């Protein structure tokens, strides 16, 4: 069962020459893959949001208590290679 929007898109693509139909299909595939990836990212973030909030809260507390040291970004660049 197709929605009116799907029917409209199919008619639009069918009106194109075959070569352009293939290009349109590839664009739609890429677009749908991007949407699916964004959905997976959002779902993952929702599952881990509480953990991220807790980690940020702990970091703030450690900073306030003087238990942290500033990160040396230059050192991190050279030691992580």
N, C-alpha and C positions, 0 to 999 in steps of 0.2 A: 504494500500500500504506500504510494508515494504522496508526499505533500504537494500542494500547488507550487511551492518554491522549487522542489526537486524537478517537477514536470517542466517548469519554465526553464531551468538550467539545461535540462536534457534537450529541449527544443532549440535553445540558443546554440548549444554545441553541435547538434545535428545539422544546423544551417551552415556550418563552416565547412570548407574543403577538408578532406581527410587529413592532410598534413597539419592544418591548424587545429583539428580535433585532437590529434595526438599531443600537440603542445598544450592545449587547454587541459587535457586529462593529466598531463605531467604536473602542471601548475596546481591543479586541484589536489593531486596526491601529495605534493610537497606541503601545501597549505594544511591539509588534514593531518599530516605527520607532525607539523609544528603545533597544531592545536592539541593533539594527543600528548605531545611532550610537555606542553604547558600544564595540561591537566594532571599528568603524573607528578610534575614538580609541585603543583598546588596541593595534591593529595599527600605527598611526602612531607611538605611543610606543615600541613595540618596535623599529621601524626607526630611530628617532632617539635611542634611549637612550644609545648610546655617545657621540654628539655632545654630548648634554646633560651627561653625566658629564665629558667632556673640558673643556667650557666651565666647569663648576663648579670643576674642579681648577685650571684656569688662573686663574680669578677668585681662588681662595684663595691661589694663589702670588703673584699681583699684590698682594693685600692684605698678605700676610706680608712682601713686599719693599718695602712702602710706596709702591707705584706707583699706588695708587688713591685717590680722594677720595670722601668720603661724598656720596650723592645728595641734592640739595636738592629735596625732594618738592614744596614750595610752588612753586618755579620751574617744575618739570615740569608742574604742574597748569595754570599760566597760559600756558606756551609751547606746549603741545600742542594748544591749541584753534584 
